[in-house]
């Protein structure tokens, strides 16, 4: 069946030839670079070597008492390389070579260490090879860390445990979730470990990563998954179905695993296509007023006389984390290949569906920036035709922030400068060249500069995005420089305004922490189908 094409491509943000913008917007790109330098300078002055930085007290801290493992430095070094910050890069590289040690007798999050530290080292290795000879120190450190992480995979199912003692390579179950593991976390280690196998010619990392995916495929029913699994049996646990926390990057890596190995593993494309079809069928909704596209969560409730009957409740709630999906859907349609902008007449029905949902989600994520600060909250709720009585009649017509308007303690009211919307803007711009994405990106950057920037100290979390009185939390998330801002938010903004010929999406994949890996042809064949 051929889908009915829209009367105008403008609705789907596919530009005409004269609208396309691919050349660098140098003033805006340099403004983002200066923001990074401001944030990094404060960290380097007051907390260099520490895992985290607190911009108000101007102090650093580590994830454990065992010492730092380079969360911020390693997470940020490829951003310095992209921005041409040679002096900052040289000092960061020296620290990695001379001071970075993974012989730490403490508990670290397996997922975070993999995507941030292992991913950062591998990305730096890749970018350092631009001049022909890669810098060996990054791969040496990555191989050491990869060997230590393997201990987390020592379970009957092969699903890695949530924590790892890096000193003795021992996996430790999470106390917070009764020993369960997060689906997103166990299925968002694959790009890193597969690339490490490719570089070292050692299959051990690849097989550990692949066994996780084989286990998931063997027990899943359909395309949607719950957010928790049991690591011994390898089975899914009755829990929420959502695209936000603990679910998000599972879906992201289905597509990216397929792209990373130059489309040589179709099993992941098949899993991705099934998931996107069921997301459209079960999780995509529209607001009754403006038809904003958003995603819901499906929550299990135990009911019945015995309390064992499961009833599923639909919740019109979307984490900011879900905003990655807009760009991911567009990438799934084009796979990063031409023509750019895409030719809509060539779209299949499912491609039109995913393009429509991707553009719709990007527009909705931008709508959540319509606050007093211009910053989006951690969580947005959406209006439905049957809103419960507690929904304030004065709430906006499409979406609202649930909670005390003047509170500074509710987590859903704050922003920690997450990168997901900017990530989608970057991908969408690279695939289309439409100027609207840069306009939106600049809007977000200006709001960050106005409300998150401190004259001294760097950047800080805003505790309430919809309150005239700005109050900050004493933490600069590493994704502003490292985990998000340094490594992700500012990196994606910089690339959004840079020349689009750099880092073509047909040649590289970005891990979930915005670290950059090349597309490669593997010598290892997928062991399951």
C-alpha positions in Angstrom: 0.0 0.0 0.0 1.4 3.4 -1.0 0.9 6.0 1.7 -0.9 9.2 0.9 1.8 11.9 0.6 1.3 15.2 2.4 0.4 18.2 0.3 3.5 20.1 1.5 6.8 18.9 2.8 7.1 21.9 5.1 5.0 20.1 7.7 7.6 17.4 7.8 10.5 19.9 7.8 11.9 18.6 4.5 13.4 21.8 3.0 13.4 23.0 -0.6 16.8 23.3 -2.3 17.2 27.0 -1.6 16.4 26.6 2.2 19.2 24.0 2.8 21.9 25.2 5.3 25.0 23.0 5.6 27.8 25.5 5.9 29.1 26.4 9.3 27.4 29.2 11.2 30.7 30.3 12.6 29.6 33.0 15.2 27.1 30.5 16.8 29.6 27.6 16.7 32.2 29.8 18.4 29.8 30.9 21.0 29.2 27.3 21.9 33.0 26.7 22.0 33.4 29.6 24.4 30.7 28.1 26.7 32.6 24.9 26.8 35.9 26.8 27.6 34.1 28.6 30.4 32.8 25.4 31.9 36.0 23.5 31.4 38.2 26.3 32.8 36.2 26.3 36.0 36.4 22.6 36.4 40.1 22.5 35.6 40.9 25.3 38.1 38.9 23.9 41.0 38.5 20.1 40.5 40.8 18.8 37.8 40.9 15.0 38.0 37.7 14.7 40.0 34.8 12.7 38.6 32.3 15.4 39.3 32.3 19.2 39.8 30.2 21.4 42.0 30.1 24.9 40.5 28.7 26.8 43.5 31.0 25.4 46.2 33.7 25.1 43.5 34.7 21.6 44.7 35.2 18.2 43.0 34.1 14.8 44.2 34.5 11.2 43.1 32.0 8.4 42.5 33.6 6.3 45.3 36.1 6.7 48.1 38.5 4.6 46.0 39.3 7.5 43.8 38.4 9.1 40.5 38.4 7.2 37.2 38.3 10.1 34.8 34.5 10.5 34.4 34.7 14.2 33.5 38.1 14.3 31.8 37.7 11.2 29.7 34.1 12.1 28.9 35.2 15.5 27.6 38.4 15.0 25.8 36.9 14.1 22.4 34.9 17.4 22.6 38.2 19.3 23.0 39.6 17.4 20.0 36.5 18.4 17.9 36.8 22.0 19.0 40.5 22.3 18.4 41.3 23.2 22.0 44.9 22.0 21.8 46.2 23.3 25.1 43.2 21.9 27.1 43.5 18.6 25.3 47.2 18.3 26.0 46.7 18.7 29.8 43.7 16.2 29.7 45.7 13.7 27.7 48.7 14.0 30.1 46.3 13.3 33.1 45.0 10.2 31.3 48.5 8.9 30.6 50.0 9.6 34.0 47.2 9.7 36.5 44.3 7.6 35.3 44.0 4.3 37.0 41.2 1.7 37.0 42.7 -0.3 39.9 40.0 1.1 42.2 38.6 -1.0 45.0 35.1 0.5 44.9 31.7 -0.1 43.2 31.0 1.6 39.9 28.0 1.5 37.7 28.8 -0.9 34.9 26.6 1.0 32.3 28.0 4.5 33.2 31.6 3.4 33.2 31.1 1.8 29.8 29.3 4.5 27.9 31.3 7.4 29.5 34.8 6.2 30.3 35.3 3.3 27.9 33.3 5.2 25.2 35.3 8.3 25.8 38.7 6.5 25.4 37.6 4.7 22.2 36.2 8.0 20.7 39.5 9.8 21.5 41.4 6.9 19.9 39.3 7.2 16.8 39.6 10.9 16.5 43.3 10.8 17.1 43.7 8.6 14.0 42.6 11.5 11.8 46.3 12.3 11.2 47.0 8.8 10.2 48.5 7.3 13.4 46.1 6.8 16.4 47.4 7.7 19.9 48.1 4.4 21.5 47.5 5.6 25.1 43.7 5.7 24.6 43.5 2.1 23.4 45.8 0.9 26.1 43.6 2.4 28.8 40.4 1.2 27.0 41.7 -2.4 26.9 42.6 -2.3 30.5 39.1 -1.1 31.4 37.4 -3.5 29.1 39.1 -6.4 30.7 38.0 -5.3 34.1 34.4 -4.7 33.0 34.1 -8.4 31.8 33.6 -9.5 35.4 30.1 -7.9 35.4 29.0 -10.4 32.7 29.7 -13.4 34.8 26.1 -14.5 35.3 24.2 -17.6 34.1 22.3 -15.5 31.5 25.2 -13.3 30.4 23.4 -10.2 31.5 25.9 -7.9 33.2 25.3 -6.9 36.8 24.6 -3.3 37.6 27.8 -2.7 39.5 31.5 -3.6 39.1 34.4 -3.6 41.4 37.2 -2.5 39.0 40.1 -3.6 41.2 39.1 -7.3 41.1 36.7 -7.3 38.1 33.8 -8.6 40.2 30.2 -7.8 39.3 27.9 -6.8 42.2 24.0 -6.9 42.1 22.2 -3.7 42.6 20.7 -3.2 46.1 18.3 -0.5 44.9 16.4 -2.8 42.5 16.4 -6.2 44.4 19.2 -7.4 42.2 17.4 -6.7 39.0 19.1 -5.1 36.0 17.9 -2.4 33.8 17.0 -3.4 30.2 18.5 -0.2 28.8 21.7 -0.6 30.8 22.5 -4.2 29.8 21.7 -3.5 26.1 23.6 -0.2 25.8 27.2 -1.6 26.1 27.3 -3.2 22.7 28.8 -0.4 20.5 31.6 0.1 22.9 32.5 -3.6 23.4 32.2 -4.5 19.7 34.4 -1.6 18.7 37.0 -2.6 21.3 37.0 -6.2 19.8 37.5 -4.7 16.3 40.5 -2.6 17.5 42.1 -5.4 19.5 41.2 -8.3 17.3 40.0 -10.1 20.5 36.4 -11.6 20.3 35.9 -11.7 24.0 34.3 -8.3 24.3 32.1 -8.8 21.2 30.9 -12.2 22.5 30.0 -10.8 25.9 28.0 -7.9 24.3 26.3 -10.2 21.7 25.2 -12.8 24.3 23.2 -10.1 26.0 21.3 -9.4 22.8 20.8 -13.1 22.1 19.4 -13.5 25.6 17.0 -10.6 25.2 15.8 -11.8 21.8 15.3 -15.3 23.1 12.9 -14.2 25.8 11.2 -11.1 24.4 7.6 -11.2 23.1 7.0 -8.6 20.4 8.9 -5.4 20.1 8.3 -3.7 23.4 10.2 -4.6 26.6 9.8 -3.9 30.2 12.5 -1.9 32.0 13.8 -4.7 34.3 15.3 -8.1 33.8 16.4 -10.9 36.2 20.1 -11.5 35.6 20.2 -15.2 36.5 17.3 -16.4 34.4 17.7 -13.7 31.8 13.9 -13.1 31.8 11.9 -9.9 31.8 10.3 -8.9 35.1 6.8 -7.4 35.2 7.6 -3.7 35.3 7.0 -0.4 33.4 7.1 -0.2 29.6 8.5 3.2 28.7 10.9 5.0 26.4 12.4 7.1 29.2 14.7 6.0 32.0 15.8 2.4 32.0 14.2 1.8 28.6 15.4 4.5 26.3 18.8 3.5 25.0 17.8 -0.2 24.4 15.8 1.0 21.4 18.5 3.5 20.4 21.2 0.8 20.2 19.1 -1.6 18.1 19.4 0.8 15.2 23.0 1.9 16.0 24.3 -1.7 16.3 23.0 -2.3 12.8 24.6 0.9 11.5 27.9 0.5 13.3 28.8 -2.8 11.5 27.9 -1.3 8.1 24.5 -3.0 8.1 26.0 -6.4 8.2 23.8 -7.6 11.2 20.2 -7.5 9.9 18.9 -9.1 13.1 19.2 -5.7 14.8 17.4 -3.9 12.0 14.6 -6.4 12.3 14.4 -5.9 16.1 14.4 -2.2 15.6 11.6 -2.2 12.9 9.4 -4.4 15.1 9.9 -2.1 18.0 9.1 1.1 16.1 6.0 -0.5 14.7 4.8 -1.4 18.2 5.8 2.0 19.6 3.6 3.6 17.0 0.8 1.3 17.8 0.9 1.3 21.6 2.9 4.3 22.9 2.4 7.2 20.5 -0.4 9.5 21.3 -1.6 13.0 20.3 -2.9 15.8 22.5 -6.5 16.7 21.8 -5.9 20.4 21.2 -2.8 20.9 19.1 -2.2 17.2 18.1 1.2 17.3 19.7 2.8 13.8 19.3 4.1 12.4 22.6 4.8 9.0 24.2 3.0 7.4 27.1 4.2 4.9 29.7 2.4 1.6 30.4 2.4 0.8 34.1 1.5 -2.6 35.7 -0.8 -2.6 38.7 -1.6 -5.8 40.6 -5.3 -6.3 41.1 -7.9 -9.0 41.8 -8.8 -10.8 45.0 -5.4 -12.6 45.1 -3.5 -9.4 44.2 -1.8 -11.3 41.3 -3.8 -10.1 38.3 -2.0 -7.6 36.3 -3.8 -4.6 35.0 -1.9 -2.2 32.7 -2.5 1.6 33.2 -1.6 4.2 30.5 0.2 7.2 31.9 0.5 10.4 29.6 4.0 11.1 31.0 7.2 11.7 29.0 10.7 12.0 30.4 13.0 14.5 28.7 15.1 11.4 28.0 12.6 10.3 25.3 13.5 13.3 23.2 16.4 11.2 21.7 13.7 9.3 19.8 12.8 12.0 17.3 16.2 12.1 15.7 16.6 8.4 16.0 13.4 7.8 14.0 14.7 10.0 11.2 18.0 8.2 11.2 16.2 4.9 11.0 14.4 6.1 7.8 17.6 7.3 6.0 20.3 5.3 7.7 22.5 8.4 7.3 22.7 8.0 3.6 21.5 10.2 0.7 19.9 11.9 -0.8 20.1 14.8 1.6 17.5 16.3 2.0 15.6 13.0 1.5 13.2 12.4 -1.3 9.8 11.9 0.3 8.4 10.3 -2.8 10.7 7.3 -2.1 9.4 6.7 1.4 7.6 3.5 2.2 4.5 3.5 4.4 6.5 2.6 7.5 9.2 5.2 6.6 6.5 7.9 6.4 5.1 6.8 9.7 8.5 7.0 11.4 9.4 10.3 9.8 6.0 11.8 10.9 6.5 10.5 14.4 10.1 11.7 14.5 9.3 15.2 13.4 6.3 15.3 15.7 8.4 14.3 18.7 11.0 16.9 18.0 8.3 19.6 17.8 6.8 18.4 21.1 10.2 18.4 22.8 10.6 22.0 21.7 7.1 22.8 23.0 8.3 21.7 26.4 10.8 24.5 26.3 7.9 27.0 26.4 8.5 27.8 30.1 9.4 31.0 31.9 13.1 30.1 31.4 12.9 28.6 28.0 14.3 25.4 29.5 12.5 22.1 29.5 11.6 20.2 32.7 12.8 16.7 33.4 9.3 15.3 33.0 6.2 16.5 31.1 2.7 15.4 31.4 0.2 15.7 28.6 -3.5 16.6 28.3 -5.9 13.9 27.4 -9.6 13.9 26.6 -10.3 12.4 30.0 -8.0 14.2 32.3 -8.4 13.3 36.0 -9.9 15.9 38.4 -6.5 16.8 39.9 -5.3 18.3 36.6 -5.5 22.0 37.1 -7.9 23.6 34.7 -5.4 26.5 34.3 -2.8 24.1 33.0 -1.6 24.7 29.4 -3.8 23.2 26.7 -1.3 20.5 25.6 1.2 19.7 28.3 2.0 20.7 31.9 4.4 20.1 34.8 2.9 18.1 37.5 3.8 19.4 41.0 4.1 22.5 43.1 4.7 25.5 40.8 6.9 27.3 43.3 8.8 24.2 44.5 12.6 23.8 44.1 12.7 20.3 45.4 10.6 18.3 42.9 12.9 16.6 40.5 10.4 16.9 37.6 10.6 20.7 37.7 14.3 21.0 37.2 16.6 20.9 34.2 20.1 19.5 34.2 20.8 20.6 30.6 20.2 17.2 29.2 21.3 16.7 25.6 18.4 14.6 24.1 16.5 17.3 22.3 19.8 18.9 21.0 20.9 15.5 19.8 17.7 15.1 17.8 18.1 18.6 16.4 21.7 17.7 15.3 20.6 14.5 13.6 17.6 16.1 11.9 19.8 19.0 10.6 22.4 16.6 9.2 19.7 14.6 7.4 17.8 17.6 6.0 19.7 20.8 6.2 16.5 22.6 7.3 17.4 25.9 9.1 14.6 25.4 11.7 16.8 23.0 13.6 19.6 25.5 14.0 17.0 28.1 15.1 15.7 25.8 17.8 19.2 24.8 18.9 20.2 28.5 19.3 17.1 29.1 21.3 18.1 26.3 23.7 21.7 27.5 23.9 20.6 31.1 24.7 18.3 29.8 27.5 21.2 27.8 29.0 23.5 30.8 28.8 20.9 33.1 30.5 19.8 30.8 33.3 22.4 28.1 33.9 25.6 30.0 33.5 27.4 31.3 36.6 29.8 34.2 36.4 32.3 32.0 38.2 32.0 28.3 38.7 30.7 27.1 35.4 27.1 26.0 34.8 24.6 24.6 37.3 21.2 22.9 37.4 18.1 25.1 37.5 15.8 23.8 40.1 12.5 25.1 38.7 12.3 25.9 34.9 9.0 27.6 35.3 9.6 30.1 38.1 10.8 33.7 37.7 13.2 33.3 40.6 16.2 31.3 39.4 17.7 28.9 42.0 20.6 26.5 41.2 21.7 23.2 42.4 25.4 22.8 43.3 26.2 20.3 40.5 27.4 20.7 37.0 26.3 17.5 35.2 29.1 16.0 33.2 26.9 15.6 30.2 27.0 19.4 30.0 30.8 19.0 29.7 31.3 15.4 30.4 28.3 13.1 30.8 26.0 15.6 29.1 26.9 19.2 28.9 30.7 19.0 28.2 30.5 15.7 26.3 27.0 15.8 25.0 24.9 19.0 25.1 27.7 21.4 24.0 29.2 18.8 21.6 25.9 18.4 19.8 25.3 22.1 19.7 28.8 22.7 18.4 28.3 20.1 15.6 24.8 21.5 14.8 26.5 24.8 13.9 29.6 23.3 12.3 30.0 22.4 8.7 27.9 19.4 8.0 30.6 17.7 5.9 32.4 16.8 9.2 31.5 13.5 10.8 29.0 12.3 8.2 26.3 10.1 9.7 27.0 7.5 7.0 30.5 7.1 8.4 30.2 7.3 12.1 27.8 6.4 14.9 27.4 8.3 18.2 27.1 6.2 21.4 24.5 7.2 23.9 27.0 9.5 25.5 27.8 11.2 22.2 31.1 9.5 21.8 32.1 8.9 18.2 32.9 5.5 16.7 33.5 4.7 13.0 31.4 2.5 10.9 33.4 -0.7 10.2 33.1 -4.1 8.5 33.5 -6.8 11.2 35.3 -10.0 10.8 33.1 -11.6 13.4 29.7 -12.9 12.3 26.6 -12.5 14.4 25.9 -15.7 16.4 22.1 -15.5 16.4 19.3 -14.5 14.2 
